[in-house]
Amino acid sequence: MDPIYNLGVATYRNAVKIAAVRNPKAKLMLRGQRRCFRTLQRKLDPAGGYIWIHASSLGEFEQGRPLIEKIKREQPDARILLSFFSPSGYEVRKNFSMVDTVVYLPFDLPANVKKFLDIVKPSMAIFVKYEFWGNYLSALKHRGIPTYIISAIFRPKQIFFRPWGGMFRKMLKCFDTLFVQNEESRDLLAGIGVENVIIAGDTRFDRVADVRAAAREFPLVQKFVEGAKFTLVMGSSWPPDEDIVIPYFNAHREMKLIIAPHEFDRHRLHVLMSKLSRPARFYSEATPQNVASADCLIIDSFGLLSSLYRYGQAAYVGGGFGAGIHNINEAAVYGIPVIFGPKHHKFQEASDLISLDGAMSIHDADSFSAAMDPLLENEPLRLQCGKTAGDYIQRHLGGTQLIYDMLFNKDNSDNFKQDNSENYD
């Protein structure tokens, strides 16, 4: 790879080392990377032959997960190595049972790359959505290892499409096939001479459909919503989201509210409770007796949210006043309208749902009221918005099957090489 690129990676590595003195996540990353090669040598078969799947963080893992599960269903003996770059993925999924081993991916420097590939001896490599590591990609291509990226999405402002992005355009040439989410991505790639592209949509649609099919029931939550005219489920919320939603809830006694904050500790929960002027309960302290008299239920347990949206007439998905919205498909799959903050433009499904009137973006308390009032007051409108959202999810299922067939069912792959964009409009 270009010496300038290697210098940039080395500089980034040194910056992480400095940050690790005070930053717990950086410390976790370095510790995990140091253990990577020992873990691989201890746990992997020296013969190799692993399907290597790499996801940057937890969000990308959720996009890769449907394919992992499909592979294991169809090929129970398949060997799979899962790697992460970010602690937010590795620390949550380091014990994921459907793969042979989970590791941190070492920094993209030539010596690391050679050692990693020499140990793993992958039969193929699959990157998820955003990961473009030049040395890994170049080495995979040089070794003749089939390499793919799935659920990728491209935008005009990315460096690949800039006059000075030649070095990064070369990375795209290393993929045997790029499975992209939409036609715009395919057209952008065609404009720079990358033609080995298949529109396969976003595998997260398949994931949320699977989650809904296996959704858990929570008798205490059912007791909480019993008899309520309207319940709003606020998922993955941050304080800026709550500062807009909670005052509206406090003023509208005809609705109930379920809050599942993205992060919580004792101080965070205390502050959250202090904003509420109506009776509220923590889920961990709820009983059939006291939960029925509460107007707000605060979820202080992990792992419940994807099943909780089933109890709402509408959803508010947080993150849109920070780095970006969280998973709105988790809510839309239940056929309910979805509301979120302004930072949603990197998410195709958000733009699509807004244009179809299945979702609404807000930027302050007034716009939130303008979105919520019709949902509270006009049931036919709310039901139509929800149906639109649910139908949108249904239309976008099937990406995982398409990718699987292209990778493993070679006899069927020709059926998918034709233009399939009409399935993902």
ROGU-834617 format. One record per residue (C-alpha): x, y, z; residue number from 1. Coordinates in nm, 3 decimals, padded with zeros to 5 digits. Example, Ala and Ser with C-alpha at 12.3 -4.5 7.8 and 13.67 -1.06 7.14 Angstrom:
BEGIN
      px      py      pz  nr
  01.230 -00.450  00.780   1
  01.367 -00.106  00.714   2
***
This chain:
BEGIN
      px      py      pz  nr
  00.000  00.000  00.000   1
  00.104  00.362 -00.046   2
  00.368  00.473  00.212   3
  00.154  00.778  00.290   4
 -00.137  00.548  00.377   5
  00.086  00.337  00.602   6
  00.211  00.650  00.774   7
 -00.146  00.759  00.833   8
 -00.239  00.423  00.989   9
  00.075  00.427  01.206  10
 -00.005  00.780  01.321  11
 -00.359  00.674  01.408  12
 -00.225  00.376  01.604  13
  00.005  00.606  01.803  14
 -00.283  00.844  01.873  15
 -00.487  00.552  02.010  16
 -00.194  00.457  02.235  17
 -00.184  00.809  02.375  18
 -00.559  00.820  02.419  19
 -00.554  00.484  02.599  20
 -00.393  00.649  02.900  21
 -00.729  00.806  02.984  22
 -00.982  00.661  02.741  23
 -01.124  00.320  02.848  24
 -01.239  00.228  02.497  25
 -00.898  00.298  02.346  26
 -00.741  00.091  02.623  27
 -00.975 -00.199  02.547  28
 -00.891 -00.181  02.179  29
 -00.515 -00.195  02.235  30
 -00.543 -00.475  02.487  31
 -00.763 -00.674  02.250  32
 -00.531 -00.621  01.956  33
 -00.233 -00.740  02.159  34
 -00.420 -01.063  02.236  35
 -00.543 -01.117  01.882  36
 -00.262 -01.332  01.743  37
 -00.235 -01.546  02.058  38
 -00.611 -01.606  02.041  39
 -00.597 -01.701  01.674  40
 -00.305 -01.939  01.721  41
 -00.473 -02.103  02.020  42
 -00.825 -02.140  01.881  43
 -00.797 -02.180  01.505  44
 -00.723 -02.495  01.309  45
 -00.380 -02.452  01.146  46
 -00.532 -02.578  00.822  47
 -00.733 -02.256  00.800  48
 -01.022 -02.236  00.554  49
 -01.222 -01.986  00.760  50
 -01.491 -01.756  00.629  51
 -01.366 -01.425  00.768  52
 -01.635 -01.167  00.839  53
 -01.531 -00.822  00.956  54
 -01.755 -00.556  01.109  55
 -01.633 -00.224  01.239  56
 -01.870 -00.203  01.535  57
 -02.198 -00.330  01.675  58
 -02.419 -00.163  01.415  59
 -02.229 -00.323  01.128  60
 -02.240 -00.657  01.309  61
 -02.620 -00.640  01.308  62
 -02.599 -00.607  00.929  63
 -02.363 -00.901  00.899  64
 -02.547 -01.120  01.148  65
 -02.825 -01.237  00.913  66
 -02.561 -01.369  00.672  67
 -02.369 -01.542  00.954  68
 -02.688 -01.711  01.071  69
 -02.780 -01.809  00.716  70
 -02.438 -01.966  00.661  71
 -02.462 -02.167  00.983  72
 -02.815 -02.285  00.901  73
 -02.715 -02.400  00.554  74
 -02.359 -02.513  00.637  75
 -02.342 -02.618  01.004  76
 -01.978 -02.723  00.969  77
 -01.865 -02.393  00.816  78
 -01.579 -02.227  01.001  79
 -01.634 -01.857  01.067  80
 -01.399 -01.598  01.213  81
 -01.559 -01.269  01.323  82
 -01.347 -00.959  01.376  83
 -01.423 -00.611  01.505  84
 -01.233 -00.286  01.503  85
 -01.435 -00.104  01.769  86
 -01.484 -00.203  02.134  87
 -01.854 -00.124  02.096  88
 -01.879 -00.436  01.881  89
 -01.623 -00.670  02.028  90
 -01.706 -00.621  02.395  91
 -02.076 -00.691  02.334  92
 -02.036 -00.984  02.092  93
 -01.707 -01.144  02.197  94
 -01.894 -01.459  02.301  95
 -02.119 -01.480  01.995  96
 -02.192 -01.851  01.972  97
 -02.247 -01.883  01.597  98
 -01.882 -01.825  01.505  99
 -01.565 -02.011  01.593 100
 -01.368 -01.714  01.722 101
 -01.412 -01.338  01.777 102
 -01.111 -01.105  01.778 103
 -01.011 -00.743  01.742 104
 -00.870 -00.668  01.398 105
 -00.506 -00.554  01.426 106
 -00.416 -00.215  01.277 107
 -00.388 -00.220  00.898 108
 -00.008 -00.230  00.877 109
  00.179 -00.471  00.645 110
  00.335 -00.689  00.918 111
  00.003 -00.727  01.099 112
 -00.178 -00.810  00.777 113
  00.069 -01.080  00.677 114
  00.064 -01.243  01.018 115
 -00.316 -01.231  01.041 116
 -00.374 -01.388  00.699 117
 -00.098 -01.646  00.748 118
 -00.273 -01.772  01.061 119
 -00.635 -01.752  00.945 120
 -00.584 -01.873  00.587 121
 -00.935 -01.750  00.497 122
 -01.134 -01.916  00.222 123
 -01.314 -01.586  00.168 124
 -01.337 -01.244  00.332 125
 -01.658 -01.046  00.383 126
 -01.650 -00.684  00.499 127
 -01.965 -00.513  00.624 128
 -02.080 -00.172  00.499 129
 -01.800  00.078  00.566 130
 -01.472 -00.103  00.620 131
 -01.199 -00.022  00.366 132
 -00.854 -00.127  00.490 133
 -00.604 -00.094  00.207 134
 -00.336 -00.337  00.318 135
 -00.581 -00.611  00.408 136
 -00.766 -00.569  00.078 137
 -00.448 -00.563 -00.129 138
 -00.311 -00.873  00.042 139
 -00.639 -01.062 -00.001 140
 -00.641 -00.981 -00.371 141
 -00.275 -01.077 -00.409 142
 -00.341 -01.413 -00.243 143
 -00.644 -01.478 -00.464 144
 -00.887 -01.491 -00.172 145
 -01.244 -01.401 -00.279 146
 -01.336 -01.074 -00.107 147
 -01.673 -00.903 -00.078 148
 -01.844 -00.613  00.092 149
 -02.213 -00.633  00.189 150
 -02.478 -00.371  00.268 151
 -02.242 -00.104  00.139 152
 -02.373  00.244  00.069 153
 -02.188  00.520 -00.115 154
 -02.242  00.897 -00.129 155
 -02.099  01.164 -00.361 156
 -01.899  01.333 -00.085 157
 -01.698  01.023  00.003 158
 -01.328  01.031 -00.078 159
 -01.362  00.765 -00.350 160
 -01.536  01.021 -00.570 161
 -01.299  01.312 -00.508 162
 -01.022  01.408 -00.751 163
 -00.760  01.324 -00.487 164
 -00.916  00.987 -00.395 165
 -00.719  00.767 -00.635 166
 -00.551  00.566 -00.360 167
 -00.888  00.482 -00.210 168
 -01.045  00.400 -00.546 169
 -00.780  00.129 -00.582 170
 -00.920 -00.036 -00.268 171
 -01.256 -00.082 -00.437 172
 -01.086 -00.276 -00.717 173
 -00.987 -00.542 -00.462 174
 -01.343 -00.663 -00.409 175
 -01.472 -00.948 -00.622 176
 -01.826 -00.813 -00.574 177
 -01.967 -00.512 -00.394 178
 -02.320 -00.572 -00.265 179
 -02.470 -00.224 -00.228 180
 -02.791 -00.096 -00.076 181
 -02.928  00.118 -00.358 182
 -02.910  00.224 -00.719 183
 -02.740  00.556 -00.636 184
 -02.444  00.363 -00.493 185
 -02.419  00.149 -00.803 186
 -02.430  00.454 -01.029 187
 -02.161  00.633 -00.829 188
 -01.934  00.330 -00.852 189
 -01.998  00.294 -01.223 190
 -01.887  00.655 -01.264 191
 -01.538  00.563 -01.140 192
 -01.517  00.239 -01.334 193
 -01.629 -00.007 -01.067 194
 -01.875 -00.239 -01.238 195
 -01.875 -00.558 -01.026 196
 -02.170 -00.431 -00.822 197
 -02.497 -00.600 -00.720 198
 -02.789 -00.415 -00.559 199
 -02.885 -00.638 -00.265 200
 -03.040 -00.388 -00.027 201
 -02.965 -00.373  00.343 202
 -02.945 -00.701  00.534 203
 -03.069 -00.523  00.848 204
 -03.420 -00.555  00.707 205
 -03.388 -00.933  00.728 206
 -03.248 -00.901  01.078 207
 -03.538 -00.696  01.215 208
 -03.789 -00.931  01.053 209
 -03.619 -01.224  01.229 210
 -03.620 -01.033  01.557 211
 -03.990 -00.955  01.526 212
 -04.069 -01.319  01.453 213
 -03.887 -01.417  01.774 214
 -04.001 -01.116  01.981 215
 -04.037 -01.180  02.351 216
 -04.351 -01.110  02.548 217
 -04.328 -00.910  02.869 218
 -04.632 -00.953  03.096 219
 -04.536 -00.649  03.305 220
 -04.520 -00.427  02.997 221
 -04.851 -00.569  02.876 222
 -05.000 -00.480  03.215 223
 -04.853 -00.130  03.187 224
 -05.013 -00.054  02.847 225
 -05.342 -00.226  02.927 226
 -05.629  00.015  02.867 227
 -05.403  00.295  02.742 228
 -05.535  00.495  02.446 229
 -05.186  00.563  02.313 230
 -04.836  00.449  02.411 231
 -04.518  00.599  02.269 232
 -04.205  00.382  02.287 233
 -03.889  00.592  02.301 234
 -03.592  00.370  02.218 235
 -03.215  00.431  02.243 236
 -03.278  00.780  02.376 237
 -03.023  01.038  02.482 238
 -03.085  01.347  02.701 239
 -03.150  01.582  02.402 240
 -03.421  01.343  02.282 241
 -03.574  01.321  02.627 242
 -03.568  01.699  02.672 243
 -03.808  01.723  02.379 244
 -04.029  01.417  02.432 245
 -04.079  01.426  02.809 246
 -04.232  01.778  02.835 247
 -04.484  01.676  02.567 248
 -04.562  01.358  02.759 249
 -04.600  01.550  03.085 250
 -04.860  01.775  02.919 251
 -05.060  01.497  02.747 252
 -05.223  01.279  03.005 253
 -05.399  01.070  02.743 254
 -05.074  00.896  02.649 255
 -04.830  00.661  02.818 256
 -04.456  00.647  02.761 257
 -04.198  00.370  02.761 258
 -03.838  00.495  02.773 259
 -03.546  00.267  02.691 260
 -03.238  00.493  02.723 261
 -02.935  00.407  02.514 262
 -02.711  00.414  02.818 263
 -02.797  00.421  03.185 264
 -02.629  00.435  03.519 265
 -02.762  00.544  03.856 266
 -02.702  00.915  03.796 267
 -02.845  00.901  03.444 268
 -03.162  00.730  03.567 269
 -03.199  00.976  03.855 270
 -03.180  01.272  03.616 271
 -03.425  01.104  03.381 272
 -03.676  01.042  03.659 273
 -03.646  01.404  03.775 274
 -03.775  01.527  03.437 275
 -04.104  01.339  03.475 276
 -04.401  01.501  03.648 277
 -04.625  01.196  03.611 278
 -04.607  00.857  03.789 279
 -04.314  00.650  03.664 280
 -04.159  00.313  03.743 281
 -03.831  00.146  03.666 282
 -03.879 -00.187  03.492 283
 -03.651 -00.359  03.744 284
 -03.882 -00.249  04.026 285
 -04.215 -00.307  03.851 286
 -04.479 -00.546  03.982 287
 -04.825 -00.628  03.844 288
 -04.967 -00.407  04.116 289
 -04.757 -00.093  04.086 290
 -04.696 -00.090  03.710 291
 -05.064 -00.052  03.627 292
 -05.077  00.281  03.810 293
 -04.770  00.421  03.632 294
 -04.784  00.649  03.327 295
 -04.418  00.604  03.231 296
 -04.209  00.288  03.236 297
 -03.830  00.330  03.229 298
 -03.644  00.027  03.097 299
 -03.329 -00.014  03.306 300
 -03.231 -00.350  03.157 301
 -03.043 -00.437  02.838 302
 -03.172 -00.649  02.553 303
 -03.543 -00.566  02.566 304
 -03.589 -00.282  02.318 305
 -03.633 -00.475  01.993 306
 -03.928 -00.659  02.145 307
 -04.074 -00.356  02.325 308
 -04.178 -00.166  02.012 309
 -04.466 -00.413  01.973 310
 -04.638 -00.243  02.269 311
 -04.647  00.105  02.112 312
 -04.878  00.291  01.878 313
 -04.579  00.497  01.764 314
 -04.203  00.505  01.824 315
 -03.942  00.770  01.882 316
 -03.590  00.649  01.800 317
 -03.307  00.842  01.961 318
 -02.963  00.954  01.850 319
 -03.075  01.209  01.593 320
 -02.939  01.500  01.797 321
 -02.598  01.334  01.832 322
 -02.389  01.116  01.604 323
 -02.693  00.986  01.416 324
 -03.017  00.797  01.464 325
 -03.022  00.443  01.594 326
 -03.203  00.152  01.430 327
 -03.540  00.278  01.307 328
 -03.613 -00.049  01.126 329
 -03.649 -00.219  01.466 330
 -03.957 -00.005  01.524 331
 -04.095  00.019  01.170 332
 -04.112 -00.360  01.134 333
 -04.400 -00.356  01.384 334
 -04.608 -00.139  01.151 335
 -04.603  00.178  01.360 336
 -04.505  00.537  01.268 337
 -04.150  00.636  01.361 338
 -04.019  00.977  01.471 339
 -03.652  01.075  01.501 340
 -03.417  01.371  01.517 341
 -03.250  01.568  01.237 342
 -02.926  01.370  01.191 343
 -03.060  01.093  00.972 344
 -02.922  01.169  00.626 345
 -02.672  00.881  00.624 346
 -02.956  00.633  00.656 347
 -03.139  00.543  00.337 348
 -03.436  00.395  00.521 349
 -03.494  00.723  00.707 350
 -03.511  00.928  00.389 351
 -03.732  00.667  00.224 352
 -03.978  00.647  00.512 353
 -04.003  01.024  00.537 354
 -04.083  01.050  00.166 355
 -04.347  00.778  00.202 356
 -04.508  00.938  00.512 357
 -04.419  00.642  00.729 358
 -04.178  00.843  00.944 359
 -04.115  01.202  01.053 360
 -03.799  01.392  01.136 361
 -03.811  01.663  01.404 362
 -03.563  01.929  01.509 363
 -03.719  02.087  01.818 364
 -04.017  02.074  02.056 365
 -04.252  02.251  01.816 366
 -04.181  02.012  01.529 367
 -04.221  01.719  01.767 368
 -04.564  01.847  01.867 369
 -04.654  01.891  01.501 370
 -04.561  01.528  01.438 371
 -04.723  01.384  01.750 372
 -05.054  01.571  01.759 373
 -05.199  01.406  01.445 374
 -05.089  01.062  01.566 375
 -05.271  01.116  01.895 376
 -05.583  01.270  01.749 377
 -05.631  01.091  01.416 378
 -05.630  00.713  01.448 379
 -05.692  00.637  01.076 380
 -05.395  00.858  00.986 381
 -05.176  00.688  01.246 382
 -05.274  00.343  01.123 383
 -05.200  00.440  00.763 384
 -04.859  00.579  00.857 385
 -04.780  00.260  01.046 386
 -04.892  00.039  00.759 387
 -04.668  00.237  00.525 388
 -04.371  00.179  00.754 389
 -04.440 -00.193  00.790 390
 -04.497 -00.242  00.418 391
 -04.167 -00.066  00.345 392
 -03.979 -00.318  00.560 393
 -04.154 -00.611  00.393 394
 -04.061 -00.487  00.045 395
 -03.694 -00.478  00.137 396
 -03.655 -00.831  00.269 397
 -03.444 -01.088  00.088 398
 -03.100 -00.929  00.066 399
 -02.941 -01.199  00.280 400
 -03.071 -01.478  00.058 401
 -02.950 -01.298 -00.253 402
 -02.600 -01.252 -00.113 403
 -02.583 -01.609  00.014 404
 -02.679 -01.748 -00.324 405
 -02.421 -01.532 -00.499 406
 -02.146 -01.648 -00.263 407
 -02.230 -02.014 -00.213 408
 -02.488 -02.131 -00.467 409
 -02.292 -02.072 -00.782 410
 -02.551 -02.251 -00.995 411
 -02.807 -01.987 -00.898 412
 -02.583 -01.683 -00.911 413
 -02.650 -01.605 -01.275 414
 -03.014 -01.540 -01.184 415
 -02.904 -01.244 -00.977 416
 -02.654 -01.082 -01.209 417
 -02.932 -00.909 -01.397 418
 -03.055 -00.568 -01.284 419
 -03.250 -00.629 -00.963 420
 -03.297 -00.268 -00.862 421
 -03.677 -00.280 -00.888 422
 -03.682 -00.486 -00.567 423
 -03.511 -00.209 -00.372 424
 -03.670  00.114 -00.492 425
***
